[in-house]
Each structure stands twice: as structure tokens, then as C-alpha cells.
Amino acid sequence: MRIAMIGTGYVGLVSGACLSEFGHEVTCVDKDAGKIDALKAGRIPIFEPGLEDVVATNVKAGRLSFSQDMEAAVPRADAVFIAVGTPSRRGDGHADLSYVFAAADEIARGLDGYTVVVTKSTVPVGTSRQVAEVIRKTRPEAEFDVASNPEFLREGSAIEDFRRPDRVVVGTESDRAKAVMKEVYRPLYLNETPLLFTSRETSELIKYAANAFLATKITFINEIADICEAVNADVQDVARAIGLDGRIGAKFLHAGPGFGGSCFPKDTLALLKTSQEVGAPTRIVDAVVQVNEARKAHMAEKIAEALGGVNGKHIAVLGLTFKPNTDDMRDAPSLSIIPALQDKGAKIRAYDPEGMEEARKLLEVQFCKSAYEALGGADAVVILTEWNEFRALDLKRVKALMKAPMMIDLRNIYRPAQMAEAGFHYVSVGRRSVAPKS
Ligand SMILES: NC(=O)c1ccc[n+]([C@@H]2O[C@H](COP(=O)([O-])OP(=O)(O)OC[C@H]3O[C@@H](n4cnc5c(N)ncnc54)[C@H](O)[C@@H]3O)[C@@H](O)[C@H]2O)c1
């Protein structure tokens, strides 16, 4: 089967590479010449564990190629996936669909023979129907169906998620398109991965419902963490105990600085807009968006309070990306918390294992080559992202490097008793703060 993947970002590149691993012949197309040139030269433009190997193996096997030229890839394809960005539209929070419709128009020009055009980008209900209208307008005689196939992979474990998804959702009512999509996902189908066929509208809504639910779970435990702090309870124990209840589940119950990233913030906002437009407003998602925004501001206050004010203080920030194992800085909590600290007069030295290249474009801080370099002379260290390399810092060395032994752990990766023993003032999220033992 021949596949064209339009948009070679976090989703398009992973999906394209993994589909070629399934045995399909895949061309990944992107209009960003820098990305395509890098990929042709064997360089991966993003950080995603395991991706480099999958790309190299399948390029070598002749199943995966890269191009800037949509018209070269589309006419040969049985299925054309749209995996371009759908960021929040400035000002109103709607999903910006201009990239999707521009891609649809370009695809239309290249269609040759029956083709399934697949919206893999996260798009509001009704978009796949609109994509079909765009194509029909440009090429009234073209033979095609538009199916919705939302992607659920997580950055940082994207390869594994694509290879072994919990489910694959396909929205189409066309039997011809269903047959093509079954063939696309045949290796997963054989592995008994649930393949759910729904209407296009249902499929589009499933993606938003999933992300809004997960964002709600995070926000819920964050509010429970605030209550824990007020009553001297421990949110880690609460999360573990409620998570063991099969009806609740343990995942997405980690209290922290608020959710960020390329999906949850924009997808909750877009669902909110849809719900208002169709006259079925969701008060829960509305509250989630507001609570999460307020939380990021609250985190800067929490840090300032722990330090008795931050004016003129040196703060070492460990972790800038919205989560570990990615270089993605989109809507990372660091982008709100650090400027808020700087507004209060703090001086920031920061380190992130993979995110600094991107962070340099977005933050004005002193970037350091290692965690230990960032810690030199600091009045406090703030852990903003739970990268593995921050989990086992040499605490004696950390203490010796810092001006004052104060750790503000917004990801709860250390234990209060351990930190008190190591001689730190330790502040975390939803657990009691401790003073050094000696
Ligand atoms: N990142 C994730 O973890 C994730 C997970 C699930 C779903 N999604 C959804 O997948 C979609 C893509 O997200 P992403 O993170 O991969 O975005 P991205 O910004 O990393 O990649 C999008 C790519 O599309 C390219 N592009 C835009 N218009 C194009 C055109 N007309 N022709 C060719 N290329 C074009 C851009 O140059 C860019 O490289 C979004 O709708 C997102 O919500 C993302």
C-alpha cells in the first residue's frame, strides 16, 4: 500500500516511519525545506526516543522517503494522511484550520484514482466534512473519501504508542474507505488492537473527549494537592490510593505545575469553543482551562513565598520542556513560570537535557550545560520537568554548589524525609514542606 503523510512534525514523522515499518511504502511530505533536507541527510529534526532507528531502518529498506513536493507523492498514494498543525487561533481559542484546508487544497490537485484522504490532525467536529468540500471544489471529478483517524500517541513514547496503541479510531461511513483503512492498520488488527469504526463526527469528538478527560484528571489531582497542603495530607498517598481503584486508574494523577504541551491546552480550548457554538456548553472543561491557567501563576507565587521573595535571588531551573523525553516547548509551564519569576526580579539559570535549542527562542535566561552548572551559587533550585537525570542528583554536591540548600520540587520526584536528611529546605506539591534535619 502506498501512503503520503502530509506534515512531517511530531505526529507525521512518527506515524509515517511506523507505517513504513508495517510494510507500507510511505512518502513524508513537508513544506519546511529545512526539515526535509535534514531528513534526507539522515538527521531527525525532533527529539523522540527510538525514532532515529525506525527512520534509518525503513529508509534503508526503501520503504520510507521524504519530499517537499506534494504533487509527486499524492497521485501514487492509496491513502493521504493530513498531519499538519492545528494550533489555537490567536484571540479566540478556536483550532486554526488554515494549515489543514491549505493541505486539502494541495492534495486535491494531485489526486489520481480512488484515494482515501485521512485527517490525522486533531480537528473539531465537522472538519473532515469541510475537507471533503474543499477537495470537491478544487477537483469536482476526483474519486475520494475523507476519513477521520485521530492520533493518540504521546510525545516521549510515541514509537511504542504507535506500534501498540490501546485502540485505533476511524471515522468513515464508506465501505471502500473502511477497506483501505483496515489494510493500513492490518498489522495492528492482526495483533488484536481494537479498531473502532465510527461516524466522522464521532471520531473527531473522541479525540477531544479523550484529551479533555485526561486534562481534567490532572487538574483534579492538582486541586486535591492544594487541599493536601492546607490540611497536612500527602497527595502522593491520595493519588496512589485512589488510583488503585480500577474505576479511577493510576495514570494522570501526578500533581504538578499544571498541564502544558502541544495538545491539552489547545484541545481543551477548542472543545470549549465547539461546546459553546453548538449550544451545549461544558462547564467542567471551562473550569479545567481556568484552573490550569491560574495554577501556573500560582506556582511562581509559591516559589516566591518559599524564598521570602525572589528579587535579586538566583534560581536554578531544572527542566524546561512540558514533559520529559521530548524537546517540545509548546505551552510548557516553564514559559509562564520563569517570566513571572523574572518579573519579580529573580535571576534564572536553566538547564534542560533536550529542550534548550527551542527554549532559547522563547526564554531569556542563562542557559547552562548541565544541572550542576545551573546550581552554582543558587539561592534555590526549582525542578520543573521530571527528566530521569534529575531524579538521582548527587545531593551532597548539589548542597555544596548552592548558596542556600533550598529545593522546590514541582514534580514531587524526591521524598520530603530524604531531603530533610540531606540538609535541604524542601517544598513540593501537595505534601508537607520540610526543614533540614541538621
Ligand atoms: N504532538 C503530539 O503529541 C500530538 C499527538 C496527537 C495528535 N496531535 C495532533 O497532530 C497534529 C500535528 O501535530 P504535530 O505536533 O505533529 O505538529 P508539528 O507542528 O510538529 O508538525 C506539523 C508539520 O506540518 C507541516 N505543514 C504545515 N502545513 C503543511 C502543508 N500544507 N504541506 C506540508 N506540510 C505542512 C509543518 O511544516 C510542520 O512540520 C495536530 O493537529 C496535533 O494536535 C499531536
The ligand as an ORCA input file, in Angstrom:
! r2SCAN-3c Opt
* xyz 0 1
  N       2.330     16.280     19.168
  C       1.567     15.365     19.697
  O       1.901     14.739     20.711
  C       0.220     15.037     19.084
  C      -0.460     13.880     19.489
  C      -1.683     13.584     18.900
  C      -2.220     14.437     17.936
  N      -1.553     15.568     17.573
  C      -2.126     16.415     16.531
  O      -1.444     16.157     15.315
  C      -1.350     17.360     14.528
  C       0.111     17.638     14.218
  O       0.791     17.903     15.415
  P       2.385     17.958     15.496
  O       2.733     18.083     16.925
  O       2.963     16.850     14.693
  O       2.644     19.351     14.722
  P       4.036     19.930     14.165
  O       3.887     21.403     14.212
  O       5.181     19.266     14.860
  O       4.083     19.435     12.648
  C       3.254     19.936     11.645
  C       4.058     19.940     10.353
  O       3.174     20.190      9.258
  C       3.890     20.948      8.289
  N       2.928     21.554      7.368
  C       2.024     22.528      7.612
  N       1.317     22.801      6.503
  C       1.761     21.965      5.532
  C       1.426     21.751      4.168
  N       0.449     22.438      3.570
  N       2.110     20.832      3.471
  C       3.100     20.116      4.063
  N       3.459     20.267      5.347
  C       2.792     21.180      6.069
  C       4.717     21.920      9.114
  O       5.800     22.443      8.397
  C       5.141     21.010     10.288
  O       6.391     20.394     10.026
  C      -2.036     18.442     15.369
  O      -3.363     18.557     14.960
  C      -1.955     17.901     16.767
  O      -2.998     18.386     17.590
  C      -0.339     15.878     18.113
*
